[in-house]
Amino acid sequence: MNPSLNITFIGAGCMASALIRGLITRGGIEPKRITASDVSQERLGLIARDFGIRTETDNVRAAAGADVIVLAVKPQVMDGVLCGLAGALDAGKLVISIAAGITTQFISERLPKGPRIIRVMPNTPALIGEGAACLSAGPNASKDDMALALEIFRSVGTASEVGEHLMDAVTGLSGSGPAYVFLIIEALADAGVKAGLPRKTAQELAVQTLIGSARMVQETGLHPAQLKDQVTSPGGTTIAGMQALEAGGVRAALYDAVDKAAARSRELGRKK
């Protein structure tokens, strides 16, 4: 990543903080080249203390001199934020949005002609550098713009490019997905307690089982079904447990969770 880049965050919440940490620790960007703007003086004070970056309460001043603007505000306030920034965001700046459901068209219609826009759907594990993000380019964004945006988000995990028509599906799977995994961990730990394990031991086992299993898929490159079959001996304990999961509709419930979350993402996008 070009260490001379000037990057401004409009919004200084948790995701902005994660990205700022990644840019400094992994991306090689000096704190003095990063600015954050927010309505909360408390948030700005915390972020300035933690990272030594510049802070502003005025979005237009914050955007002045920036090469990259990251829109890290809630979807419901995006319209007002864009209207306030319209005069400060010209075609010379790359605009990256991480607001769920906000399309590149929505942003483009509120900015001067020809803005370079990239839409991103990150997820909360970015807070510990283990995020999964998908990025979509607006019509004026170049290959170099996308390459830079991918670098930014790879500083907090993995990142890949998809067509914008797939962003609602991304939201349903990886954007909302951490909550599904947290629920599974909680349920496994509770089941361990029911079977007689101490709470601490049950949670540690549940967490490490998910971490280890995910790493096996990642590092072996095998299909999950192949790895599942390796654990499932004829007439053994695992096949008995798998029967219970199928009877309980776990697979169908996960299908439905992703479908419902994706549909809700589409609905929220239409309301903007």
C-alpha positions in Angstrom: 0.0 0.0 0.0 1.2 3.5 -0.9 2.4 4.9 2.5 1.7 8.5 1.3 -2.0 7.9 0.9 -4.2 10.3 2.9 -7.3 8.5 4.2 -10.4 10.0 5.9 -13.1 8.1 7.7 -16.5 9.7 7.9 -17.7 8.0 11.1 -15.5 6.7 13.9 -17.3 3.6 15.1 -16.0 0.1 15.7 -15.5 -0.8 12.1 -13.6 2.4 11.3 -11.4 1.7 14.4 -10.7 -1.8 13.1 -9.7 -0.5 9.7 -7.5 2.3 11.2 -5.7 -0.3 13.3 -5.2 -2.5 10.3 -3.9 0.3 8.1 -1.4 1.4 10.7 -0.2 -2.0 11.8 -0.4 -4.0 8.6 -0.8 -1.4 5.8 2.1 0.8 6.7 0.1 4.0 6.8 1.4 6.6 9.2 -1.2 7.9 11.8 -0.7 11.5 10.6 -2.1 10.5 7.2 -5.4 9.3 8.7 -8.3 11.5 9.7 -11.6 10.5 11.3 -14.7 12.6 11.6 -17.7 12.0 13.9 -20.4 13.8 15.8 -19.3 12.1 19.0 -16.5 13.9 20.8 -16.1 10.8 23.0 -15.5 8.5 20.1 -13.0 11.0 18.5 -11.2 11.2 21.8 -10.9 7.5 22.1 -9.7 7.0 18.6 -7.2 9.8 18.8 -5.8 8.3 22.0 -5.6 4.8 20.6 -4.1 5.6 17.2 -2.7 9.1 17.3 -4.6 10.1 14.2 -6.2 13.5 13.3 -9.8 14.0 14.2 -12.5 16.4 13.0 -16.2 17.2 13.8 -16.7 18.8 10.4 -16.9 16.2 7.5 -16.0 18.7 4.8 -12.8 19.8 6.6 -12.0 16.1 7.2 -12.4 15.3 3.6 -10.1 18.1 2.4 -6.8 16.7 1.1 -7.9 13.1 1.4 -7.2 10.6 -1.4 -9.6 8.0 0.0 -12.9 8.7 1.8 -14.3 5.8 3.8 -18.0 6.3 4.5 -18.4 4.4 7.8 -21.8 5.8 8.9 -25.1 4.0 9.6 -27.3 3.5 6.5 -30.1 5.7 7.8 -27.9 8.8 8.0 -26.1 8.2 4.7 -28.4 10.5 2.7 -27.7 13.5 4.9 -24.0 12.8 5.1 -23.6 12.6 1.3 -25.6 15.8 0.8 -23.3 17.6 3.2 -20.2 16.2 1.5 -21.3 16.7 -2.1 -19.2 19.7 -2.7 -16.1 18.1 -1.2 -16.1 14.8 -3.0 -14.8 15.2 -6.6 -13.7 12.6 -9.1 -10.1 12.8 -7.7 -11.2 11.0 -4.5 -12.0 7.4 -4.2 -15.1 6.9 -2.1 -15.5 3.6 -0.2 -18.8 2.8 1.5 -19.3 0.1 4.2 -22.9 0.9 4.9 -25.2 -2.1 4.5 -27.8 -1.9 1.8 -26.5 1.4 0.3 -25.9 0.9 -3.4 -23.2 2.6 -5.5 -26.1 4.2 -7.5 -27.5 5.7 -4.3 -24.2 7.3 -3.5 -23.5 8.4 -7.1 -26.8 10.2 -7.4 -25.9 12.4 -4.4 -22.4 13.3 -5.4 -20.9 15.4 -8.3 -20.7 13.7 -11.7 -18.2 10.9 -12.1 -17.4 9.8 -8.5 -15.3 6.7 -8.1 -17.2 4.5 -5.7 -16.6 1.1 -4.2 -19.2 -0.6 -2.0 -18.0 -3.0 0.7 -19.7 -5.5 3.0 -17.3 -6.3 5.8 -18.1 -8.3 9.0 -17.4 -7.9 12.7 -14.4 -10.3 13.0 -12.5 -7.5 11.3 -12.3 -6.1 14.8 -9.7 -8.8 15.6 -8.1 -8.8 12.1 -10.1 -11.9 10.9 -12.8 -10.2 8.8 -14.3 -11.4 5.6 -15.2 -8.6 3.1 -16.6 -8.5 -0.4 -16.2 -5.4 -2.6 -18.1 -4.2 -5.6 -17.0 -1.4 -8.0 -19.2 1.4 -9.1 -19.2 2.3 -12.8 -16.4 4.9 -12.6 -14.0 2.9 -10.3 -10.9 1.6 -12.0 -9.0 -1.6 -11.6 -6.4 0.3 -9.6 -9.2 1.7 -7.3 -10.4 -1.9 -6.6 -6.8 -3.1 -6.0 -6.3 -0.3 -3.4 -9.7 -1.0 -1.7 -8.8 -4.7 -1.6 -5.5 -3.9 0.1 -7.3 -1.8 2.7 -9.7 -4.5 3.7 -7.0 -7.2 3.5 -5.4 -5.4 6.4 -8.2 -6.7 8.6 -8.8 -10.1 7.1 -9.7 -11.5 3.7 -11.3 -9.6 0.8 -12.6 -10.4 -2.6 -14.4 -8.7 -5.5 -18.0 -9.6 -6.5 -20.7 -8.1 -8.7 -22.9 -5.7 -6.9 -26.0 -7.8 -7.6 -24.5 -10.4 -5.2 -24.0 -8.0 -2.3 -27.3 -8.9 -0.6 -26.3 -12.5 -0.7 -22.9 -11.6 0.8 -24.8 -9.7 3.6 -26.9 -12.7 4.3 -23.9 -15.1 4.5 -20.8 -13.3 5.9 -22.3 -10.0 7.0 -24.8 -11.6 9.3 -22.9 -14.9 9.5 -20.9 -14.2 12.7 -24.2 -14.1 14.7 -25.1 -17.5 13.4 -21.8 -18.9 14.5 -22.1 -17.3 17.9 -25.5 -19.0 18.3 -24.0 -22.3 17.3 -21.1 -21.9 19.8 -23.6 -21.0 22.6 -25.8 -24.0 21.8 -22.8 -26.4 21.7 -21.5 -25.1 25.0 -25.0 -25.4 26.6 -25.3 -28.9 25.3 -21.9 -29.7 26.9 -23.1 -28.3 30.2 -26.3 -30.4 29.9 -24.0 -33.5 29.4 -22.2 -32.7 32.6 -19.2 -30.5 31.5 -18.2 -27.4 33.5 -19.4 -24.2 31.7 -15.8 -22.9 31.1 -14.6 -26.3 29.7 -17.7 -26.6 27.5 -17.3 -23.2 26.0 -13.5 -23.7 25.4 -14.3 -27.0 23.6 -17.1 -25.4 21.5 -14.9 -22.5 20.5 -11.8 -24.5 19.6 -13.9 -27.1 17.8 -15.2 -24.4 15.4 -11.8 -22.7 15.0 -10.0 -26.0 14.3 -12.7 -27.3 11.9 -12.7 -24.0 10.0 -9.0 -24.1 9.7 -9.1 -27.7 8.4 -11.4 -26.6 5.6 -9.2 -23.6 4.8 -5.8 -25.4 4.9 -6.7 -28.7 3.3 -8.8 -27.3 0.5 -11.1 -30.3 0.8 -14.9 -30.0 0.5 -16.5 -29.8 4.0 -18.5 -33.0 3.1 -15.2 -34.9 2.6 -14.0 -33.8 6.0 -17.3 -34.6 7.6 -17.1 -38.1 6.2 -13.6 -38.6 7.7 -15.1 -38.1 11.2 -18.2 -40.1 10.6 -17.5 -43.8 11.3 -20.1 -46.5 10.4 -22.3 -47.0 13.4 -20.4 -44.5 15.5 -21.1 -41.5 17.7 -20.8 -38.9 15.0 -23.4 -40.4 12.6 -25.8 -40.6 15.6 -25.2 -36.9 16.2 -25.6 -36.1 12.5 -28.9 -37.9 12.4 -30.1 -35.6 15.2 -28.9 -32.5 13.4 -30.7 -33.5 10.2 -33.8 -34.4 12.0 -33.7 -31.0 13.8 -33.5 -29.2 10.5 -30.1 -27.5 11.1 -29.2 -27.4 7.5 -32.6 -26.1 6.4 -32.5 -23.5 9.2 -29.1 -22.2 8.0 -30.3 -22.0 4.4 -33.3 -20.0 5.6 -31.2 -17.7 7.8 -29.1 -16.7 4.8 -32.1 -16.3 2.6 -34.0 -14.2 5.1 -31.1 -12.0 5.9 -30.4 -11.4 2.2 -34.0 -10.6 1.6 -34.0 -8.1 4.4 -30.8 -6.5 2.9 -32.7 -6.0 -0.4 -35.7 -4.6 1.5 -33.5 -2.1 3.4 -31.8 -1.1 0.1 -35.1 -0.3 -1.5 -36.1 1.9 1.5 -33.2 4.3 1.1 
